[in-house]
Amino acid sequence: MRNAAVQLCFLMIAITSVHAVKILQSSSLQGKVYPASSVDNVWAIKGKDSINSKSNDGDFYLALDPGYWKIVVSAKYPFRSVLFDNVEVKKGRTVDLGKIRCKKGNINKSVIVKIII
C-alpha cells in the first residue's frame, strides 16, 4: 500500500512538471482597447491560421504559437478598426500591445500600426 502511495506521488509530480513546462513555454498576446465599448473582437491571423477573442471590458488575451501575426482590433460603428502588422510572438513570451485607442471616423478606413518590439 505504501509503495502505491509513493508511486502515485511521483506520478502526480511528473504530470505537474510536464504541465508547468508547457505553461512556461506558451506564447501569448494581450492588450487593452479604449473605449472598451468600441471593440467587437480581436483577431490574430498568421497564414491560414486565425484565432479571435472577445474583449472583457476592453482587455483581451490570446494564446498564440510563436511567429509573426497580423492583429486586427475589429471595432464597432462608429469607431475604426486598428491593424497591427507583423507582430512577433516569441516562444515563452507574452507580447503586450498596451493601450489601443479606437478613434471615431470613416468605417471604410482602418488604422495601420507598425510595431517594433
DSSP file (Angstrom, degrees, kcal/mol; ACC not computed):
  #  RESIDUE AA STRUCTURE BP1 BP2  ACC     N-H-->O    O-->H-N    N-H-->O    O-->H-N    TCO  KAPPA ALPHA  PHI   PSI    X-CA   Y-CA   Z-CA
    1    1 A M     >        0   0    0      0, 0.0     4,-1.8     0, 0.0     5,-0.1   0.000 360.0 360.0 360.0 -43.6    0.0    0.0    0.0
    2    2 A R  H  >  +     0   0    0      1,-0.2     4,-2.1     2,-0.2     5,-0.2   0.892 360.0  54.3 -64.5 -38.4    2.8    2.4    0.9
    3    3 A N  H  > S+     0   0    0      1,-0.2     4,-2.3     2,-0.2    -1,-0.2   0.883 107.0  51.4 -61.9 -39.5    4.6    1.6   -2.4
    4    4 A A  H  > S+     0   0    0      2,-0.2     4,-2.3     1,-0.2    -1,-0.2   0.882 108.7  51.0 -65.4 -38.9    1.4    2.5   -4.3
    5    5 A A  H  X S+     0   0    0     -4,-1.8     4,-2.1     2,-0.2    -2,-0.2   0.898 110.5  48.7 -65.7 -40.7    1.1    5.9   -2.5
    6    6 A V  H  X S+     0   0    0     -4,-2.1     4,-2.3     2,-0.2    -2,-0.2   0.914 112.0  49.0 -65.0 -42.8    4.8    6.7   -3.3
    7    7 A Q  H  X S+     0   0    0     -4,-2.3     4,-2.3     1,-0.2    -2,-0.2   0.893 109.7  51.9 -64.3 -39.3    4.2    5.8   -6.9
    8    8 A L  H  X S+     0   0    0     -4,-2.3     4,-2.4     2,-0.2    -1,-0.2   0.902 108.8  50.9 -63.0 -41.5    1.1    7.9   -7.1
    9    9 A C  H  X S+     0   0    0     -4,-2.1     4,-2.4     2,-0.2    -2,-0.2   0.923 110.9  48.2 -61.9 -44.9    3.0   10.9   -5.6
   10   10 A F  H  X S+     0   0    0     -4,-2.3     4,-2.4     1,-0.2    -2,-0.2   0.891 111.1  51.1 -62.9 -39.4    5.8   10.5   -8.2
   11   11 A L  H  X S+     0   0    0     -4,-2.3     4,-2.4     2,-0.2    -2,-0.2   0.915 110.5  48.5 -63.9 -43.3    3.2   10.3  -11.0
   12   12 A M  H  X S+     0   0    0     -4,-2.4     4,-2.4     1,-0.2    -2,-0.2   0.898 111.8  49.6 -64.3 -40.3    1.5   13.5   -9.7
   13   13 A I  H  X S+     0   0    0     -4,-2.4     4,-2.3     2,-0.2    -2,-0.2   0.908 111.4  49.5 -64.5 -41.6    4.8   15.3   -9.6
   14   14 A A  H  X S+     0   0    0     -4,-2.4     4,-2.2     2,-0.2    -2,-0.2   0.925 112.5  46.4 -64.0 -45.3    5.7   14.2  -13.1
   15   15 A I  H  X S+     0   0    0     -4,-2.4     4,-2.1     1,-0.2    -2,-0.2   0.918 113.2  49.2 -64.4 -43.8    2.3   15.3  -14.5
   16   16 A T  H  X S+     0   0    0     -4,-2.4     4,-2.3     1,-0.2    -1,-0.2   0.894 110.4  51.6 -62.3 -40.5    2.5   18.7  -12.8
   17   17 A S  H  X S+     0   0    0     -4,-2.3     4,-2.4     2,-0.2     5,-0.2   0.908 108.2  50.9 -64.0 -42.6    6.1   19.2  -14.1
   18   18 A V  H  X S+     0   0    0     -4,-2.2     4,-2.0     1,-0.2    -1,-0.2   0.926 112.9  45.7 -61.8 -44.6    5.0   18.5  -17.7
   19   19 A H  H  X S+     0   0    0     -4,-2.1     4,-2.3     2,-0.2    -1,-0.2   0.875 110.9  53.3 -67.0 -37.2    2.2   21.0  -17.4
   20   20 A A  H  X S+     0   0    0     -4,-2.3     4,-2.3     2,-0.2    -2,-0.2   0.911 109.5  48.0 -64.3 -42.7    4.4   23.6  -15.8
   21   21 A V  H  X S+     0   0    0     -4,-2.4     4,-1.5     2,-0.2    -1,-0.2   0.908 111.2  51.3 -64.1 -41.4    7.0   23.4  -18.5
   22   22 A K  H  X S+     0   0    0     -4,-2.0     4,-0.5     1,-0.2    -2,-0.2   0.904 110.5  48.5 -62.7 -41.8    4.2   23.7  -21.1
   23   23 A I  H >< S+     0   0    0     -4,-2.3     3,-1.0     1,-0.2    -1,-0.2   0.902 109.6  52.3 -65.6 -41.5    2.8   26.8  -19.5
   24   24 A L  H 3< S+     0   0    0     -4,-2.3    -1,-0.2     1,-0.2    -2,-0.2   0.785 112.0  46.6 -66.0 -27.0    6.3   28.4  -19.3
   25   25 A Q  H 3< S+     0   0    0     -4,-1.5    67,-1.2    -5,-0.2    -1,-0.2   0.464  88.5 111.8 -93.8  -2.6    6.8   27.8  -23.0
   26   26 A S    <<  -     0   0    0     -3,-1.0     2,-0.3    -4,-0.5    39,-0.1  -0.396  56.5-145.0 -74.3 150.5    3.4   29.1  -24.1
   27   27 A S  E     +A   64   0A   0     37,-0.7    37,-1.8    65,-0.2     2,-0.3  -0.856  23.0 169.2-114.9 149.2    3.2   32.3  -26.0
   28   28 A S  E     -Ab  63  94A   0     65,-2.1    67,-2.6    -2,-0.3     2,-0.4  -0.953  25.2-141.5-154.0 171.6    0.5   34.9  -25.8
   29   29 A L  E     +Ab  62  95A   0     33,-2.3    33,-2.9    -2,-0.3     2,-0.3  -0.997  23.6 171.4-138.8 138.3   -0.6   38.4  -26.7
   30   30 A Q  E     +Ab  61  96A   0     65,-2.6    67,-3.1    -2,-0.4    68,-0.4  -0.942   6.0 144.4-144.1 166.1   -2.5   40.9  -24.6
   31   31 A G  E     -A   60   0A   0     29,-1.6    29,-2.1    -2,-0.3     2,-0.4  -0.974  37.0-110.6-179.9-178.9   -3.7   44.5  -24.6
   32   32 A K  E     -Ab  59  99A   0     66,-2.5    68,-3.3    -2,-0.3     2,-0.4  -0.996  21.9-148.7-138.4 130.3   -6.4   46.9  -23.6
   33   33 A V  E     - b   0 100A   0     25,-2.8    68,-0.2    -2,-0.4     6,-0.1  -0.832  20.9-122.7-103.6 134.3   -8.8   48.8  -26.0
   34   34 A Y  E    S+ b   0 101A   0     66,-3.3    68,-3.0    -2,-0.4     2,-0.1  -0.957  94.2  29.7-120.2 141.5  -10.2   52.2  -25.3
   35   35 A P  S >  S-     0   0    0      0, 0.0     3,-2.1     0, 0.0     4,-0.4   0.732  82.8-148.2 -67.2 151.4  -13.0   53.0  -25.1
   36   36 A A  G >  S+     0   0    0      1,-0.3     3,-0.8     2,-0.2    22,-0.3   0.800  95.3  58.9 -58.6 -31.6  -14.0   49.5  -24.0
   37   37 A S  G 3  S+     0   0    0      1,-0.2    -1,-0.3    20,-0.1    39,-0.1   0.586  92.7  70.4 -75.5  -8.7  -17.3   49.7  -25.8
   38   38 A S  G <  S+     0   0    0     -3,-2.1    38,-3.3    37,-0.1     2,-0.3   0.706  81.7  84.8 -82.1 -19.6  -15.6   50.3  -29.2
   39   39 A V  E <   +D   75   0B   0     -3,-0.8    36,-0.2    -4,-0.4    16,-0.1  -0.661  40.3 171.3 -94.9 138.5  -14.2   46.8  -29.6
   40   40 A D  E    S-     0   0B   0     34,-3.5    15,-0.6     1,-0.5     2,-0.3   0.825  70.1 -18.3 -99.8 -60.9  -16.1   43.9  -31.1
   41   41 A N  E     -DE  74  54B   0     33,-1.1    33,-2.5    13,-0.2     2,-0.5  -0.949  51.8-136.0-142.2 159.8  -13.4   41.2  -31.5
   42   42 A V  E     -DE  73  53B   0     11,-2.2    11,-2.0    -2,-0.3     2,-0.4  -0.995  27.0-164.0-119.2 125.5   -9.6   41.0  -31.6
   43   43 A W  E     -DE  72  52B   0     29,-3.1    29,-2.7    -2,-0.5     2,-0.4  -0.865  13.3-162.3-112.1 141.5   -8.2   38.7  -34.3
   44   44 A A  E     -DE  71  51B   0      7,-2.8     7,-2.1    -2,-0.4     2,-0.4  -0.995  16.7-173.3-118.2 128.0   -4.8   37.2  -34.7
   45   45 A I  E     +DE  70  50B   0     25,-2.8    25,-2.9    -2,-0.4     2,-0.3  -0.982  15.7 167.3-129.2 129.4   -4.0   36.0  -38.3
   46   46 A K  E >   - E   0  49B   0      3,-3.0     3,-2.5    -2,-0.4     2,-0.3  -0.888  68.1 -55.8-141.2 107.9   -1.0   34.0  -39.5
   47   47 A G  T 3  S-     0   0    0     -2,-0.3    -1,-0.0     1,-0.3    22,-0.0  -0.437 122.0 -17.9  60.8-122.8   -1.2   32.5  -42.9
   48   48 A K  T 3  S+     0   0    0     -2,-0.3     2,-0.4    -3,-0.1    -1,-0.3   0.411 121.6  94.9 -92.9   0.7   -4.3   30.2  -42.9
   49   49 A D  E <   +E   46   0B   0     -3,-2.5    -3,-3.0     2,-0.0     2,-0.3  -0.752  48.6 164.6 -95.6 136.8   -4.4   30.2  -39.1
   50   50 A S  E     -E   45   0B   0     -2,-0.4     2,-0.3    -5,-0.2    -5,-0.2  -0.995  13.8-178.0-149.6 153.5   -6.6   32.6  -37.1
   51   51 A I  E     -E   44   0B   0     -7,-2.1    -7,-2.8    -2,-0.3     2,-0.3  -0.989   9.9-160.0-147.4 146.3   -7.9   33.0  -33.6
   52   52 A N  E     -E   43   0B   0     -2,-0.3     2,-0.4    -9,-0.2    -9,-0.2  -0.894   3.2-161.1-130.3 163.2  -10.2   35.6  -32.1
   53   53 A S  E     -E   42   0B   0    -11,-2.0   -11,-2.2    -2,-0.3     2,-0.3  -1.000  18.4-129.7-141.3 137.4  -11.0   36.9  -28.6
   54   54 A K  E     -E   41   0B   0     -2,-0.4     2,-0.3   -13,-0.2     7,-0.3  -0.630  36.2-110.7 -80.0 146.8  -13.9   38.8  -27.3
   55   55 A S        -     0   0    0    -15,-0.6     2,-0.7    -2,-0.3     5,-0.2  -0.582  18.8-151.7 -79.5 139.8  -13.0   41.8  -25.2
   56   56 A N  B >  S-C   59   0A   0      3,-3.1     3,-1.7    -2,-0.3    -1,-0.0  -0.872  82.6 -34.9-111.9  95.0  -13.6   41.8  -21.5
   57   57 A D  T 3  S-     0   0    0     -2,-0.7   -21,-0.2     1,-0.3    -1,-0.1   0.853 124.6 -47.5  58.2  36.0  -14.1   45.4  -20.5
   58   58 A G  T 3  S+     0   0    0    -22,-0.3   -25,-2.8     1,-0.3    -1,-0.3   0.099 116.7 114.5  94.9 -21.9  -11.5   46.3  -23.2
   59   59 A D  E <   -AC  32  56A   0     -3,-1.7    -3,-3.1   -27,-0.2    -1,-0.3  -0.585  41.3-179.3 -82.8 143.7   -9.0   43.7  -22.1
   60   60 A F  E     -A   31   0A   0    -29,-2.1   -29,-1.6    -2,-0.2     2,-0.3  -0.984  11.5-171.8-141.0 155.8   -8.1   40.9  -24.4
   61   61 A Y  E     -A   30   0A   0     -2,-0.3     2,-0.4    -7,-0.3   -31,-0.2  -0.983   2.2-174.0-147.3 130.8   -5.8   37.9  -24.2
   62   62 A L  E     -A   29   0A   0    -33,-2.9   -33,-2.3    -2,-0.3     2,-0.6  -0.995  18.5-144.6-129.2 128.2   -4.8   35.4  -27.0
   63   63 A A  E     +A   28   0A   0     -2,-0.4     2,-0.3   -35,-0.2   -35,-0.3  -0.834  36.8 176.6 -87.9 120.8   -2.7   32.3  -26.6
   64   64 A L  E     -A   27   0A   0    -37,-1.8   -37,-0.7    -2,-0.6     3,-0.1  -0.869  34.1-112.5-129.4 156.0   -0.7   32.0  -29.8
   65   65 A D        -     0   0    0     -2,-0.3    24,-0.1     1,-0.1   -39,-0.1  -0.542  53.9 -88.8 -75.6 152.7    2.0   29.9  -31.4
   66   66 A P  S    S+     0   0    0      0, 0.0     2,-0.3     0, 0.0    24,-0.2  -0.281  84.0  75.4 -60.2 150.6    5.3   31.7  -31.9
   67   67 A G  E    S- F   0  89B   0     22,-2.6    22,-3.1    -3,-0.1     2,-0.5  -0.877  86.7 -44.8 141.0-171.5    5.7   33.6  -35.2
   68   68 A Y  E     - F   0  88B   0     -2,-0.3     2,-0.3    20,-0.2    20,-0.2  -0.851  57.4-173.8 -98.9 126.3    4.7   36.8  -36.9
   69   69 A W  E     - F   0  87B   0     18,-2.7    18,-3.1    -2,-0.5     2,-0.5  -0.880  25.6-135.8-122.2 148.4    1.0   37.6  -36.6
   70   70 A K  E     -D   45   0B   0    -25,-2.9   -25,-2.8    -2,-0.3     2,-0.5  -0.924  26.3-156.5 -97.7 125.8   -1.3   40.2  -38.0
   71   71 A I  E     -DF  44  84B   0     13,-2.9    13,-3.2    -2,-0.5     2,-0.5  -0.914   8.5-169.7-110.0 127.4   -3.5   41.6  -35.2
   72   72 A V  E     -DF  43  83B   0    -29,-2.7   -29,-3.1    -2,-0.5     2,-1.0  -0.964  12.0-159.1-119.6 118.2   -6.9   43.2  -36.1
   73   73 A V  E     -DF  42  82B   0      9,-3.4     9,-1.9    -2,-0.5     2,-0.7  -0.845  20.2-150.8 -92.9 102.4   -8.9   45.0  -33.5
   74   74 A S  E     -D   41   0B   0    -33,-2.5   -34,-3.5    -2,-1.0   -33,-1.1  -0.658  16.1-157.8 -82.7 112.5  -12.3   44.9  -35.0
   75   75 A A  E     -D   39   0B   0     -2,-0.7   -36,-0.3   -36,-0.2     2,-0.2  -0.543  11.6-121.4 -95.7 155.9  -14.2   48.0  -33.9
   76   76 A K    >   -     0   0    0    -38,-3.3     3,-2.7    -2,-0.2    -1,-0.1  -0.588  55.5 -52.8 -87.3 153.6  -17.9   48.7  -33.7
   77   77 A Y  T 3  S+     0   0    0      1,-0.3    -1,-0.1    -2,-0.2     3,-0.1  -0.432 123.9  24.5 -60.0 135.8  -19.6   51.6  -35.5
   78   78 A P  T 3  S+     0   0    0      0, 0.0    27,-2.1     0, 0.0    -1,-0.3  -0.862 109.6  83.5 -99.7  22.3  -18.7   54.5  -35.5
   79   79 A F  B <  S-H  104   0C   0     -3,-2.7     2,-0.3    25,-0.2    25,-0.3  -0.486  74.3-120.0 -87.7 157.9  -15.1   53.5  -34.5
   80   80 A R        -     0   0    0     23,-2.7    23,-0.3    -2,-0.1    30,-0.1  -0.751  26.2-115.8 -96.1 142.4  -12.4   52.5  -36.9
   81   81 A S        -     0   0    0     28,-0.4    30,-2.4    -2,-0.3     2,-0.4  -0.354  25.4-137.3 -69.7 156.2  -10.6   49.1  -36.7
   82   82 A V  E     -Fg  73 111B   0     -9,-1.9    -9,-3.4    28,-0.2     2,-0.5  -0.964  13.3-159.8-121.0 135.9   -6.9   49.0  -35.8
   83   83 A L  E     -Fg  72 112B   0     28,-3.4    30,-3.7    -2,-0.4     2,-0.5  -0.964   6.8-166.4-120.6 127.6   -4.4   46.7  -37.6
   84   84 A F  E     -Fg  71 113B   0    -13,-3.2   -13,-2.9    -2,-0.5     2,-0.4  -0.965  18.0-154.6-107.8 121.1   -1.0   45.7  -36.2
   85   85 A D  E     + g   0 114B   0     28,-1.5    30,-0.7    -2,-0.5   -15,-0.2  -0.812  64.7   0.2-102.8 136.7    1.1   44.1  -39.0
   86   86 A N  E    S+     0   0B   0     -2,-0.4     2,-0.6     1,-0.2    -1,-0.2   0.921  71.9 179.8  57.9  52.8    3.9   41.6  -38.4
   87   87 A V  E     -F   69   0B   0    -18,-3.1   -18,-2.7    -3,-0.3     2,-0.6  -0.758  22.7-137.2 -82.7 121.4    3.7   41.4  -34.6
   88   88 A E  E     -F   68   0B   0     -2,-0.6     2,-0.6   -20,-0.2   -20,-0.2  -0.706  17.3-167.9 -86.8 123.5    6.4   38.9  -33.5
   89   89 A V  E     -F   67   0B   0    -22,-3.1   -22,-2.6    -2,-0.6     2,-0.3  -0.953  12.0-155.3-109.3 118.6    5.4   36.5  -30.8
   90   90 A K    >   -     0   0    0     -2,-0.6     3,-1.9   -24,-0.2   -62,-0.2  -0.646  29.3 -89.0 -97.1 152.2    8.3   34.6  -29.3
   91   91 A K  T 3  S+     0   0    0      1,-0.3   -65,-0.2    -2,-0.3   -64,-0.1  -0.335 111.4   7.2 -59.3 129.3    8.2   31.2  -27.6
   92   92 A G  T 3  S+     0   0    0    -67,-1.2     2,-0.3     1,-0.2    -1,-0.3   0.578 109.4 109.0  77.2  10.2    7.5   31.5  -23.9
   93   93 A R    <   -     0   0    0     -3,-1.9   -65,-2.1   -68,-0.2     2,-0.5  -0.843  60.0-139.9-120.4 155.3    6.8   35.3  -24.0
   94   94 A T  E     -b   28   0A   0     -2,-0.3     2,-0.6   -67,-0.2   -65,-0.2  -0.969  15.3-149.1-111.7 124.5    3.8   37.5  -23.7
   95   95 A V  E     -b   29   0A   0    -67,-2.6   -65,-2.6    -2,-0.5     2,-0.7  -0.825   9.3-157.3 -91.5 124.9    3.6   40.4  -26.1
   96   96 A D  E     -b   30   0A   0     -2,-0.6   -65,-0.2   -67,-0.2     3,-0.1  -0.911  11.5-170.9-106.0 113.4    1.8   43.4  -24.5
   97   97 A L  E     -     0   0A   0    -67,-3.1   -66,-0.2    -2,-0.7    -1,-0.1   0.533  31.8-153.8 -79.0  -5.5    0.3   45.7  -27.1
   98   98 A G  E     -     0   0A   0    -68,-0.4   -66,-2.5     2,-0.1     2,-0.5  -0.350  50.0  -5.2  72.6-147.7   -0.5   48.2  -24.3
   99   99 A K  E     -b   32   0A   0    -68,-0.2     2,-0.6    -3,-0.1   -66,-0.2  -0.739  63.1-166.7 -89.3 124.9   -3.3   50.7  -24.6
  100  100 A I  E     -b   33   0A   0    -68,-3.3   -66,-3.3    -2,-0.5     2,-0.6  -0.953   5.5-156.7-114.1 118.8   -5.0   50.7  -28.0
  101  101 A R  E     -b   34   0A   0     -2,-0.6     2,-0.5   -68,-0.2   -68,-0.1  -0.859   3.6-152.2-101.6 120.0   -7.3   53.7  -28.7
  102  102 A C        -     0   0    0    -68,-3.0     2,-0.3    -2,-0.6   -21,-0.1  -0.771  16.7-153.1 -87.3 130.3  -10.0   53.3  -31.3
  103  103 A K        -     0   0    0     -2,-0.5   -23,-2.7   -23,-0.3     2,-0.2  -0.742  16.0-111.9-105.3 152.1  -11.0   56.5  -32.9
  104  104 A K  B     +H   79   0C   0     -2,-0.3     2,-0.3   -25,-0.3   -25,-0.2  -0.505  63.5  99.8 -76.0 150.0  -14.2   57.5  -34.5
  105  105 A G  S    S-     0   0    0    -27,-2.1     2,-0.2    -2,-0.2     0, 0.0  -0.988  71.3 -12.3 164.7-167.7  -14.2   58.0  -38.2
  106  106 A N    >   -     0   0    0     -2,-0.3     3,-1.6     1,-0.2   -27,-0.0  -0.418  51.6-147.7 -61.3 121.8  -15.0   56.6  -41.6
  107  107 A I  T 3  S+     0   0    0      1,-0.3   -26,-0.2    -2,-0.2    -1,-0.2   0.644  93.5  67.4 -71.6 -12.8  -15.7   52.9  -41.1
  108  108 A N  T 3  S+     0   0    0    -28,-0.1     2,-0.4     2,-0.0    -1,-0.3   0.544  95.0  69.9 -81.8  -5.8  -14.2   52.1  -44.5
  109  109 A K    <   -     0   0    0     -3,-1.6   -28,-0.4     2,-0.0     2,-0.3  -0.875  65.2-163.8-112.6 145.1  -10.8   53.1  -43.3
  110  110 A S        -     0   0    0     -2,-0.4     2,-0.5   -30,-0.1   -28,-0.2  -0.879  22.9-118.7-120.8 157.2   -8.6   51.3  -40.8
  111  111 A V  E     -g   82   0B   0    -30,-2.4   -28,-3.4    -2,-0.3     2,-0.5  -0.849  25.5-153.8 -94.8 128.0   -5.6   52.5  -38.8
  112  112 A I  E     -g   83   0B   0     -2,-0.5     2,-0.5   -30,-0.2   -28,-0.2  -0.909  10.3-168.5-106.3 126.3   -2.4   50.5  -39.6
  113  113 A V  E     -g   84   0B   0    -30,-3.7   -28,-1.5    -2,-0.5     2,-0.5  -0.952  12.0-150.6-117.4 128.1    0.2   50.4  -36.9
  114  114 A K  E     -g   85   0B   0     -2,-0.5     2,-0.4   -30,-0.2   -28,-0.1  -0.863  19.1-161.4 -94.7 127.9    3.7   49.1  -37.3
  115  115 A I        -     0   0    0    -30,-0.7     2,-0.5    -2,-0.5   -27,-0.2  -0.925  11.6-170.6-116.1 134.2    5.1   47.7  -34.1
  116  116 A I              0   0    0     -2,-0.4   -29,-0.1     1,-0.1   -30,-0.0  -0.982 360.0 360.0-123.9 119.4    8.7   47.1  -33.3
  117  117 A I              0   0    0     -2,-0.5    -1,-0.1   -22,-0.0   -30,-0.0   0.369 360.0 360.0-116.5 360.0    9.5   45.1  -30.1
